[in-house]
Amino acid sequence: MNHIVDAQKLKKPVPQALLDELQAFFGSRLSTSAAMREHHGRDESSYDPMLPDAVVFAHTTEEVAAFVKLCSRYETPIIPYGAGTSLEGHILALQGGITIDLSQMNSVLSINPEDLTATVQAGVTRKQLNQEIKDTGLFFPIDPGADASLGGMASTRASGTNAVRYGTMKENTLALTVVTADGNIIKTGTRAKKSSAGYDLTRVYVGSEGTLGIITEVTVRLYPQPEAISAAICSFPSVADAVNTVIQTIQVGVPLARVELLDENGVKAINAHDKLSLPANPLLLFEFHGSDNGVKEQAEIVQDIANDNNATGFEWATRPEDRSRLWTARHNAYFALLQLRPGARAISTDCCVPISRLAECVLETKADCEAQGLIHAIIGHVGDGNFHVQMMVDPNDPADVAKAEGVNERMVARAIAMDGTCTGEHGVGLHKMDFLVQEHGAGAIDVMRAIKHALDPKNIMNPGKILRWEQ
């Protein structure tokens, strides 16, 4: 991609004077070893590694601020790093520079059960938070699949399997502590449920992918653990039948907690990976939250709709261990799919469309993959119109990669034409930059660029991501 080549031309050596000052401040928590740089120079995307010149491990917001002030003085790029689970190249050191790893900032700072909120350092993962609050009767519902850090989830405006009921990080982030590009520390909100006080800076930084500042603390909404949880699976003769079941379920107002689609290739992959014996057909995996009676009523309505769409094998999973087995298999799907073509690399992409256009978009995308002869799977959080395509390619075969990227481009164009978006939850990073003008228009991109220039005038905050510095 031309923007990657252009950005890499701007790479400059990190001044030794800066490394010396960071060494004096962080001691052994500064590393320039090849192994550490390699670890922080790759993510789950299809891009080749792009290594930082050094890695710093921070423990406090104040340390992050000191680090940013030093890098600002030397005009050295900064790449924030959480758990390394991003899919679009967000954490790659495109122009070199220094990665600041926030994973050791992993303290739960406060839990306020009466207010249904918690405040955590950016390195706390979603599993860690739920473990800490399990005895309060509350839980944090945002589940992007990977055990991502909450700072990273806020930075990419993550969502995941529960978004159809509980929303995304946008709806569930109340306040942030952010270190700005000049090393100042700001707080963007409060624990109050709502506010009309000034610009909504929380929403400016949520989804900014580290390009405007570094999120160091996050205040999130919590929810009561449901009285009853039930899961169900059923198979369909076609993807169209499965997707139409979801559309009809949403349109009649059933409050699904989760509903996931796996096409036949996805089912085959998780069967092999997790030693399951699910029918090798398109499959929906549902989860219902509520009272005992409410869950039963929801499930019966869904079963009737599914039967009208030719579903077979409708099975319940009410025991926690059975539900856990199914959702673990779903979360392992990315790695299971890699086994469909050993030695291949996955090009993973997503889009999101209005629910009424979901079947059309999924079917046309799947037909495109098949026409290109790509080993692929379609998996989706289809309750909110979001689906993912994972295509296995030979990274050493440019023609193979070009086929997958062509599918991605046509999928995005299709989604935008349906009044959808180029990415429902992966974020922009490097991979989706060229689609933003198509989606938002040049005027909106100019506004985004003006915000970037105002908040990061030296262009040191994760440069080369989301949008180009110049037109």
Summary of the structure (lengths in Angstrom):
residues: 471
radius of gyration: 22.2
end to end distance: 16.1
largest distance: 69.5
contacts: 1696
relative contact order: 0.12
helix: 42%
strand: 22%
